[in-house]
Amino acid sequence: MPEGKAVGGWPIVADPFRPFFLGAAMFAMLAVPLWIWMFLAGPPMPANFDPRAWHIHEMLFGYLAAVVAGFLFTAIPNWTGRLPLRGTPLGLLALLWLAGRLVVAVQPGTWWAGAVDSAFLVVIAALAWREILAGRNWRNAPICLLVSLFAAANILFHAMPGAGLAERLGLAVAAVLIGLVGGRVTPSFSRNWLVKRKASSLPAPFGLYDKLALALLAAACLAWTVEPVGWLAGGLLLAAGIAHAVRLARWRPWLVIAEPLLLVLHVGVGWLALALLLMGGAALDLAGLAPTSALHALAIGAVGSMTLGVMARATLGHTGRALAADRASTAMFAAISLAALLRVLAPAWPSAYEAVLVASGPAWCLAFGLFITVYGPILTAPKS
């Protein structure tokens, strides 16, 4: 079946990215205002999830899990040459993700809610491994391993609600995924764009330096997951942050400023480097750096920028549209970095902490509202 052709009259299940990217954006736009309401004046969550645990869980294993699923099952056919997931199986998988959001909202912390919600990432990991093994695509086995660890982190979160280990493991997987996948696509897409414009200066190709930087990132995230404070985690995180800042510089991001659809990917990796530095500083208790600032540099800045950039590019490219950002998309990318900046800086003004924190919410919602407005009609229409 040609890519983008409606299945049974439903274009939304014609390609794997369609239901998951749209669902992720809609959920992100609803979940953050709900969290701010709970933070300021809302009632406690039922069962043994507190509002903070719900917020962390749903941003990681709700929003990010949907984006990962959409990206993964869109990319795997290109990796393996096998047919993509479409139609009824794709629709059922999307409904399983939605069921997880509903049960975690209604009865978080119960065994049955945990079982329903955990099933989604377990199925995602199993399907990904099946395709990678069937296609003998060993190069991308590390991505399947990371998705499996992500599924394990979600199970652990339900088993131990609010436990720091589960939160850190989920965030660590997110960081390594950005370093690995973002580290592939960012210089590759930028190089292709620059070559078409006959540029004389190009991003450094993936090589030994990138492998060493990724190994350092994985080691730092492992150390931080096990013990988030102390010289080991702190030193490795600082080293990984510096390594990824250098890695970003090797890609020459200033050459793609004219195309925001590329620049946002560089910005996402830049936020990753900054997050690692802040996490390292917090682990070593340097200059009173707030751990929450470091984690939101990762969760909003790096994850938010990279996922919006990937979702926008994949939506345009896989529906036959030009790979160029319009003004609304440019504003969307700027809004997510503004949301990250406000949230990261909030602890610096204790007297205005709540005001600055709350101000980051509208910027976040603006970013995802723009995505829904611009890309929602594309995701729900047949390929042009």
N, C-alpha and C positions, 0 to 999 in steps of 0.2 A: 504494500500500500504506500503511495507517495506520502512524503512527510507533510504533515499539516492537513491531510484530507480528513474531513469529519467522519467519525465512526458512528453509524446509526443516527446521523443527524446531530451529533454532539461534538463540535470542534474542541471543546474543553478537554476531552479525553483522547484527542488525536495525537498528542505528543506528550511525553512525560513532564516536560517543564511547565505545561499550561496549568493544570490544577494546583500544583505545588507552589509555583511562584505566585499565582494569584491568591491562593489560600494563605500563604505565608505573609504576604503584604497586608491583607485584610486583618489577619490576626494580630500582626504587629501594631497596626493602627488602633486596634481596640484594647489590646492588653496593657499598653503603657499608661493610658489615661486611667484605666481601672486600678493599676498598681499605685499611681499617684494618689488616687482617691483613698485607697486602703491605707497608704502611708500616712496621709494627713488626718483622715477622720473616719475611715471605713470600719466596718465590724471585723472581728477576727475570722479567719477561715475555719470551716468545719474540720473535724477530726484533728490530726496532729501535724498538718501543714500550717505554718504561720505565713503571713503575707509575704515576708521576705523570701521564704522557701518557694512559695508559689511563683513569685516574680522570676527568680533565678531559674527555676525548673522550666517555666514556660518560654522564656527567652532562648534557653539552650535547647531543650528537648521538644519544644513546640515550634517556635519560629525557625531556628537554625536547622532542625531535623528536616523540616519540609523543604528548605532550600537545598540541603544536601541531597535529598531524594530526587528533586527535580533536576539538579545538575548531573547527578550520578547516572541516572537512567537515560539522560539525553546524551551524555558523553560515551557511555559504554558501547553502544552500537558502532561508534566511530573507532573505538579501541579494538573491538573484537570482530566486526563485520557481521554480527548477528542482528536479528530483528529486534526493534525496540519494544518496550512495554506499552501497549495501547488498548483502547476500548474498555471492555468490561473489567479485565484484571486491573487496569490502571485506575478505573473509577472505584473499585473496591478498596484498593490500596489507599486512595485519597480519603475514602470514607473511614478507614481504620485510623488514619491520622486525625480526622475530625472527631471521631469517637474518643480518642485520647484526650483531646482538648475539653470535651464535654465532661467526661468522668473526673478529670482532675479539677475542674471547676466546681463540680457538684459534691464530690466525696474524696477530696485529696487525702492521701495517707492511708486509705483503706486497701486491703490486699487485692480486691477485685479491680479497683481503679488502677492500681499499679500493674496488674496483669494486662488489662486492656491497653493501657498506654505503652507499656514496655514492648508489647507485641509488634508495634509498628517498626521500630528500629531493628528488632530481631529479624523480622521478615526482610527489611531493606538489606541488612547485612547478608542474609542467606541468599537472596536473589543476586546480589552483587557478586558474591563468591561463585555462584553457579555460572554466571555469565563469564567471569574472568577465567575460571578453570576450563569451561567448555571452549572458550576462544583461545586458550593457552596464552593469555596476555599477561605474562608474569611481570612485566614492567609496572603494571598498575596494581599489583597485589598489595603494596603498602597502603594504598587508599582503602582497600577492603579491610585491612587490619585496623586502620584508624576508625572506620565506621563500626567495626566490631567492638572496639574499645569504647566508642561513643554509646553503643547499645548497652554495654556492661555498666557504664557510668550511670545511665538512666535507671537500670535495675537497682543498682546500689543506692541511688537517690531515694527510690521508693522504699527500699528496705530500711534505710536510715535517713528519714526526712531531715533536711537541714544539716546533714553531716558534711563537714568541710572537705573530706576526701572525695566524695562524689562530685561536689561542685568543682573542685580543682581539676579532677580528671576530665570532666566535660569541657572546661575552659582550656585545658592543656591540649586536648584533641583539636579544638577549634583553632588554636594557635598554630599547631603543626600542619593542619590542613591548609591554612592560609600560606604558611611558608612553603609547603610542597606544591599545592595546586596553583596558588597565586604566583609562586616563583617560576612556574612553567609558562602560564598563559600571559603574564604581564610582559616579559621581554619578547616573547614570541609574537604576540599581537602587535606590539609596538614596532618590532623589526619589520613585519609585513607591511605595516602602514607607512613606515619611513622608506622602505625599498620602493614602494609604488611612487613615492615622491622624489625618488632618486637622491635621497639624503646621503651625504658622505660619511656622517657619523652615525653609528648604530649601537644598540644595546649590546653588552657583552653576552655571548651565548652561554647557555647552561654548561657548566664545566666543573672542574675539581673544587673551585672555591665554593660554588653553590652546594655541592655535596657536603663539604666540611661545615658550612654554615647551617645546613639542615641537621647534620649530626649534632652540632652544638645546641641547636634549638631543641631537639628531641631530648638531649641529656638534661638541659636546663628545665624543661617542662616536667620531666620525670622526677628530678630532685625536688622541684617546687611542689609537685603533687604529693610526694611522700612527706616532706617537711617544708612548709612555706616560709619559715624564718631561719636565719642563720647564714653562716659564711658560704656554705656549699651552694645552696639555692641562689643566694644573692649574687655570688661571684659568677656563676654560670649564666644567670639571667642578664647581668650586665654585659658579659662577653657576647652572648647571643644577640642582645640589642645592638651592640656596636657592629657585630658581624652583619646584621641585616640592614643597618644604616649604610654600611659600605656596599653591600649587595645592591641596595636600591640605587646608590650613586653610580654603580657600574652600568645600570640600565639607562642612564641619562634621561631622567623623567622630564627635564626641561625641554626636550626635543618634541614632546607630544602635547604641550600645553594647548595647542590649537584644537585638539580633539578631546573634549571632556570624557568621552566614553573610554578612552585609554588612560587619561590622567587619573581618573578615579581609582583605577587598579593600583597605580603607583602610590596614590594617597593611602589606600588601604594597607599596603606594605609599609608605608611610612608610619602609620598609626601602630602597626605591629611592632616596629623597632622601638618606637616611643614607649609603648606599653611594656615591653620587656625591660627597658631601662628603668621605668617607674616601679615595676614589680621587683626588680633587683634592689633598687634603692629602699623600697618598703621592707624587703626581707632583711636588709642590713640596718634598718632603722636610721637611714641617712636623712638629715635635714627635715625630719618630721613628715616624710612623704606618707600620704594616706593610702592604705591598701585599696580602698574603694575607688580612688582616682585611677590607680593603676589598672584595676580590673575593668573599669568602664572605658578606659582608653582602648583596651582589647575588645570588650563586648560591643561597644557602640562605634568607636572609631574604626578599628580594624575589621571586625565582623560586619558591622553595618555598611561601611563603604565598599568592602569587597563583595558582599552578597548583592547589594543594589547594582553595582557595576556589572557583575556576572549575569544577574537576572535581566538587566536591560539589554546587554549585548546578545545574550542567547535568544531572547525574545525577538529582537530585530533580525538576527542572522538566520534563525531557523524558521522564520515566517517570510523570508524573501525580501526583507526591507534593507535599506541602506544602513550601513554601520556608522551612523553619525548621530550625535546627541543634539536634540533640539533645545530651545531655551528652557523649557519646563524640566527636561532631564538634567540640564546643567544646574538649575535651581535645586533640584532634588539631591544632587551630589553635594552641593554646598550646604544644604539644610542638615544632612546627616553628620557632616563634620562639625557644624555649629552645635548640634545636639551633644556630640561627644565633648567638644571643648567646654561647654557650659557645665556638663556633668563632672568632667575632670577637675575643673577649677572651683567647683562649689565648696569643697572643704577649706579652700584658701580664705574664704570670707565667712567665718563662723556666725557672725551676726546676721548674715543674709543667706545662710546655707539653704534653708528651705525655699526661699524665693528663687535662687539661682537653679537649684535642683528642679523645681517645678517648671522653670522657664525652658529647660532642656526638653520637656515633654512636647510642647507645641512644635518645636523644631523637628523632633523625631516624627511626629504625626504629619507634619507638612511633607517630609521626605516620602513617607509611604503613601500619603494621600495623592501626591503627584504621580507616584508609580502606578497606583490604581487608575488614576485619571488618564494617563498617557498610554499605559501598556495593558490595562484591563480590556479595552475594546479589541486590542490585537490578540490577546490570549484567548478571547472567546469567539474569534472569527476564524473562518478557514484561511489557509495560507493564501496570500495574494499572488 
